[in-house]
């Protein structure tokens, strides 16, 4: 109760994970454009699925997004964070808590 849990993008790979989270609260998928994801993960060293440099990293990122797209899209509450600050993302999630349930 009263917690925010950042589960990570791979949580959707097991549908039971999403079902379990939905039983206890609002599930929101934070999405971003491939360009935004590449900017954010460009120098990250702790993302084994995105290892590589330049075009190799971009190709891996796009492939990962595409392989999970249907799973992410199945979550009704989504926020496109591509052009948002962390505060704006938080505001969008709070708005979803108000019941709109729409893509923000």
ROBATI-562642 format. One line per field, with one value per residue: residue number from 1; z negated, y negated, x negated of N, C-alpha, C in turn. Coordinates in Angstrom, 2 decimals. Atoms other than C-alpha are relative to their C-alpha. Layout:
<rs>
num	(NUM,...)
n.z	(Z,...)
n.y	(Y,...)
n.x	(X,...)
ca.z	(Z,...)
ca.y	(Y,...)
ca.x	(X,...)
c.z	(Z,...)
c.y	(Y,...)
c.x	(X,...)
</rs>
This chain:
<rs>
num	(1,2,3,4,5,6,7,8,9,10,11,12,13,14,15,16,17,18,19,20,21,22,23,24,25,26,27,28,29,30,31,32,33,34,35,36,37,38,39,40,41,42,43,44,45,46,47,48,49,50,51,52,53,54,55,56,57,58,59,60,61,62,63,64,65,66,67,68,69,70,71,72,73,74,75,76,77,78,79,80,81,82,83,84,85,86,87,88,89,90,91,92,93,94,95,96,97,98,99,100,101,102,103,104)
n.z	(0.00,-0.04,-0.57,-1.44,-0.31,-1.36,-0.25,-1.16,-1.23,-0.16,0.84,-0.86,-0.65,0.68,0.23,1.40,0.71,-0.17,0.72,1.44,0.30,-0.17,1.15,1.15,-0.29,-1.37,-0.80,-1.03,-0.85,-0.41,-1.32,-0.61,-1.38,-0.09,0.13,1.41,0.71,-0.34,0.71,1.44,0.31,-0.78,0.72,1.10,0.00,0.77,-0.80,-0.82,-1.23,-0.95,-0.13,-1.33,-0.26,-1.23,-0.78,0.62,1.15,-0.54,-0.56,1.13,0.67,-0.85,0.01,1.31,0.03,-0.88,0.52,1.17,-0.27,0.30,1.46,0.57,-0.46,0.70,1.27,-0.38,0.52,-0.53,-0.05,-0.89,0.76,-0.93,0.13,1.33,1.12,1.03,0.68,-0.89,-0.02,1.26,-0.12,-0.90,0.73,0.98,-0.76,-0.28,1.25,0.07,-0.69,-1.44,-0.65,-1.40,-0.32,0.29)
n.y	(1.19,1.26,-0.16,0.03,-1.05,0.05,-1.40,-0.19,-0.39,-1.44,-0.57,-0.43,-1.27,-1.00,0.66,-0.11,1.15,1.14,-0.35,0.16,1.44,0.58,-0.36,0.83,1.42,0.48,-0.31,1.01,-0.27,1.21,-0.25,1.09,-0.26,-0.62,1.03,0.38,-1.13,-0.02,1.11,-0.28,-1.18,0.10,-0.28,-0.94,-1.22,-1.02,-0.50,-1.06,-0.24,1.07,0.17,0.33,1.41,0.58,-0.66,-1.30,0.26,0.48,-1.15,-0.82,0.73,-0.08,-1.38,-0.26,0.72,-0.69,-1.32,0.15,1.01,-0.48,-0.16,1.34,0.59,-0.65,0.71,1.12,1.29,0.24,1.39,0.20,0.85,0.46,1.44,0.44,-0.02,-0.93,0.58,-0.09,-1.41,-0.23,0.64,-0.81,-1.21,0.44,0.23,-1.32,-0.46,0.64,-0.83,0.19,-1.25,0.23,0.26,1.40)
n.x	(-0.84,0.72,1.33,0.24,0.96,0.54,0.32,0.86,-0.69,-0.13,-1.06,-1.12,0.30,-0.83,-1.29,-0.40,0.56,-0.91,-1.23,0.25,0.06,-1.33,-0.84,0.31,0.08,-0.02,1.18,0.22,1.15,0.70,0.55,0.77,0.39,1.33,1.04,0.11,0.60,1.43,0.66,0.03,0.80,1.23,1.24,-0.27,0.81,-0.72,-1.11,0.60,-0.74,0.28,1.45,0.47,0.22,-0.51,-1.05,-0.31,-0.86,-1.27,-0.70,-0.46,-1.08,-1.19,-0.47,-0.61,-1.29,-0.95,-0.34,-0.88,-1.03,-1.36,-0.12,-0.13,-1.26,-1.11,-0.21,-0.87,0.49,1.33,0.46,1.14,0.92,1.04,0.30,-0.42,0.92,-0.48,-1.16,-1.16,-0.39,-0.70,-1.31,-0.84,-0.40,-1.00,-1.24,-0.58,-0.61,-1.32,-0.98,-0.18,0.40,0.34,1.40,0.32)
ca.z	(0.00,0.94,2.87,6.34,7.81,10.87,12.22,15.44,19.03,18.79,16.27,19.15,20.39,17.83,18.00,14.43,13.28,14.70,13.33,9.86,9.96,11.21,8.23,5.86,7.70,10.86,13.51,15.76,18.69,19.13,22.82,24.88,28.49,29.68,30.00,26.40,25.17,27.04,25.57,22.06,22.30,24.46,21.82,19.48,18.55,16.56,19.44,20.72,23.31,24.93,24.93,27.88,29.44,32.07,34.75,32.95,29.79,31.82,33.63,30.35,28.81,31.75,31.82,28.10,28.40,31.31,29.64,26.61,28.32,28.06,24.38,23.58,25.65,23.69,20.59,20.72,18.70,20.59,20.42,23.27,21.41,24.52,23.98,20.30,17.24,14.28,12.56,15.58,15.70,12.03,12.71,15.58,13.38,10.65,13.30,14.23,10.59,10.96,13.32,16.86,17.91,21.22,22.98,21.71)
ca.y	(0.00,-3.44,-2.17,-2.83,0.18,-0.22,3.31,2.77,3.55,7.29,7.75,8.17,11.31,13.34,12.35,13.55,10.69,8.06,9.89,9.97,6.24,5.42,7.22,4.77,1.47,-0.54,0.74,-1.96,-1.27,-4.06,-4.17,-6.24,-6.58,-4.54,-7.77,-8.74,-5.26,-5.37,-8.80,-7.59,-4.32,-5.51,-5.34,-2.83,0.09,2.04,3.08,6.45,6.76,3.52,4.11,2.73,-0.61,-2.84,-1.04,2.31,0.87,-0.91,2.32,4.26,1.56,1.51,5.31,5.44,2.81,4.63,8.03,6.67,4.17,6.29,7.00,3.32,2.31,4.76,2.58,0.08,-2.66,-4.07,-7.27,-8.33,-9.76,-10.72,-14.48,-14.59,-15.47,-13.06,-15.48,-15.52,-11.72,-11.62,-14.09,-11.92,-8.82,-10.71,-11.78,-8.11,-7.34,-9.74,-7.23,-8.48,-5.31,-6.89,-7.18,-10.38)
ca.x	(0.00,-1.29,-4.31,-5.67,-7.45,-9.67,-9.68,-11.61,-10.69,-11.19,-8.40,-5.93,-7.67,-5.73,-2.03,-1.55,-3.79,-1.45,1.60,0.03,-0.77,2.74,4.29,2.65,2.59,2.38,-0.03,-1.46,-3.74,-6.27,-7.12,-9.53,-10.53,-13.51,-15.53,-14.76,-15.65,-18.96,-19.76,-18.96,-20.86,-23.75,-26.46,-24.81,-27.03,-24.41,-22.12,-23.35,-20.57,-21.74,-25.49,-27.37,-28.15,-26.58,-24.60,-24.85,-23.31,-20.61,-19.72,-19.51,-17.33,-14.92,-14.72,-13.98,-11.25,-9.63,-9.80,-7.90,-5.58,-2.41,-3.10,-3.60,-0.57,1.60,1.18,4.05,2.32,-0.64,-2.67,-4.94,-7.91,-9.92,-9.67,-8.75,-10.77,-10.63,-8.21,-5.92,-5.98,-5.00,-2.17,-0.91,-0.89,0.98,3.52,3.99,4.68,7.61,9.21,8.70,6.85,5.83,2.50,0.91)
c.z	(0.00,0.59,1.51,0.25,1.46,0.37,1.16,1.17,0.18,-0.80,0.84,0.65,-0.63,-0.33,-1.44,-0.83,0.06,-0.75,-1.50,-0.39,0.08,-1.17,-1.16,0.28,1.47,0.68,1.12,0.77,0.42,1.31,0.46,1.43,0.01,-0.15,-1.46,-0.81,0.28,-0.69,-1.47,-0.36,0.66,-0.72,-1.14,0.16,-0.67,0.75,0.96,1.32,1.07,0.16,1.44,0.13,1.30,0.64,-0.60,-1.18,0.47,0.53,-1.11,-0.71,0.80,0.01,-1.32,-0.12,0.83,-0.56,-1.17,0.25,-0.39,-1.50,-0.67,0.36,-0.69,-1.36,0.31,-0.44,0.44,-0.02,0.93,-0.67,0.88,-0.23,-1.37,-0.99,-1.00,-0.75,0.84,0.11,-1.27,0.03,0.88,-0.69,-1.05,0.69,0.32,-1.25,-0.19,0.85,1.49,0.79,1.45,0.17,-0.18,0.83)
c.y	(-1.25,0.07,-0.21,1.02,-0.14,1.37,0.21,0.59,1.49,0.64,0.55,1.35,1.16,-0.67,0.07,-1.17,-1.18,0.26,-0.19,-1.47,-0.62,0.32,-0.97,-1.49,-0.30,0.35,-1.03,0.37,-1.34,0.31,-1.21,0.39,0.69,-1.02,-0.40,1.12,0.06,-1.13,0.34,1.15,-0.03,0.37,1.00,1.27,1.17,0.55,1.08,0.27,-1.04,-0.25,-0.26,-1.49,-0.39,0.76,1.35,-0.18,-0.46,1.16,0.89,-0.66,0.11,1.41,0.34,-0.66,0.75,1.35,-0.07,-0.92,0.47,0.15,-1.35,-0.61,0.61,-0.66,-1.26,-1.38,-0.20,-1.49,-0.04,-1.03,-0.68,-1.44,-0.55,0.01,1.05,-0.54,0.09,1.44,0.33,-0.61,0.82,1.27,-0.35,-0.25,1.33,0.58,-0.60,0.70,-0.21,1.23,-0.15,-0.13,-1.47,-0.40)
c.x	(-0.88,-1.39,0.02,-1.09,-0.41,-0.51,-0.96,0.76,0.22,1.11,1.15,-0.24,0.76,1.33,0.49,-0.53,0.96,1.30,-0.18,-0.04,1.39,0.93,-0.19,-0.07,0.06,-1.32,-0.07,-1.25,-0.59,-0.71,-0.80,-0.32,-1.36,-1.13,-0.21,-0.65,-1.49,-0.76,-0.18,-0.93,-1.37,-1.27,0.19,-0.83,0.72,1.21,-0.51,0.74,-0.29,-1.50,-0.37,-0.16,0.70,1.14,0.41,0.96,1.38,0.82,0.55,1.18,1.29,0.58,0.70,1.36,1.03,0.42,0.98,1.19,1.41,0.22,0.16,1.35,1.22,0.28,0.80,-0.49,-1.43,-0.30,-1.20,-0.91,-1.04,-0.42,0.35,-1.15,0.50,1.23,1.26,0.48,0.79,1.40,0.94,0.48,1.05,1.33,0.68,0.64,1.38,1.04,0.13,-0.39,-0.42,-1.51,-0.26,-1.20)
</rs>
